[in-house]
Amino acid sequence: MANVKPKSPRQPKAQTRKKRPSQGTQGGGEKEKSLLSKILEGGIFSCALIILVFIGMIVIGILALISVLGTLGFADRPYLSGSVDSPYDCNVTYPSGSNEQAMASYINSIIPSGSPLRGMGDHFVATAKAGNKHPLFIAHFAQKESSWGTTGIATNGSNNPFGRKAAKGDQSVGGFKKFNSWEAAIDDQGPFLKIVYQDLGYHTIDQIINRYCPTDDGCDTQGYIAQVRNFISSNIAEANGAFGADPCVVTGIAAGPGGPGSLVFTWPIPGRHEITSRFGVPRSYGSHEGVDISAEMGDTIVAAADGTVKYIDGGYGIGITIDHNNGLKTIYGHLMENGGRLVSEGQVVKAGQAIGRADSTGNSSGNHLHFTVIVNGQYVDPCGRFISC
């Protein structure tokens, strides 16, 4: 038998790739293109269509999210003048409708004797109106920065009670703006604040002070904000309605069918915001019928809304009820025994008007304000619907 040469292992047959006809030639198809290539070949119309579809999907997602949040109750949250979530970020625009003479008179009463600003309350009100700022907001700068023009830069001939730094071209003393008179300094402050803050979209205390006194500059920003809030709230409480309601703690409410209608509520104890006991907490007698707000003896209590005063005593100690009509009443308990009531029974009061002084009379273990809201004879939670706690 003849020797047969072994075959070498079979190798894969080399593939000869046929050239596809180029675009426009006969006998072959085109290579499949990507989606992006097809869109680009489609021109501007196709690109615009894809973008519109994408935007539509985003809008649908946002609407769906809003719908879900509404069912969870977020749509019904009370609003505040400065911020949805903060009851203390006050919108300090000018209190339109307030009595200008009454505001000027009150400011004159808080400027101490010996101050070069004494008697200039009308200038504070006029500059506040020109700059659309609250008069007490502007007054606070004079009190805070120079003790009403009696200390610091204000005493070296600058006539500058606000600590304003000099801009290029200004007359200056030690880098601070020099004014020709105290009146000129006050008259300029409101329009200045409007230009540097309001016209740029900054309207609230937090927004303005975060830029006026930034933490990055070593400033105690939060401490400054607290001082401004307390200055405004405490003086509004003492001014017997001259400035209207406190802008820092006001929320609009609509009680719904059969309720008290639409009112404006004010936080009942300016400068104190700590809730020590909430509505509905179990007590030995049942459940807590209001909220307790921490206080110091003698702290000013103000009317939460317009109404008529009635005296009460008993478990709340020395107390006051205010009838706001349409089935709505508020109760203020544990006031001082001597001088705790600052209004007379039957007296008509305005929101923010001082009505009493805090203490611990009645069934109480410490100084605080007990605040109750009654709607059509039923105790309801003040927090959320009437005040932001």
Secondary structure, 3 states (H helix, E strand, C coil): CCCCCCCCCCCCCCCCCCCCCCCCCCCCCCCCCCHHHHHHHHCHHHHHHHHHHHHHHHHHHHHHHHHHHHHCCHHHCCCECCCCCCCCCCECCCCCCCCHHHHHHHHHHHCCCCCCCCCCHHHHHHHHHHHCCCHHHHHHHHHHHHCCCCCHHHHCCCCCCCCCECCCCCCEECCEECCCCHHHHHHHHHHHHHHHCHHHCCCEHHHHHHHHCCHHHCCCHHHHHHHHHHHHHHHHHHCCCCCCCCCCCEEEEECCCCCCCEEEEECCCCCCCCEEECCCCEECCEECCCEEEECCCCCEEECCCCEEEEEECCCCCEEEEEECCCCEEEEEEEECCCCCECCCCCCEECCCCEEEEEECCCCCCCCEEEEEEEECCEEECCECCCECC
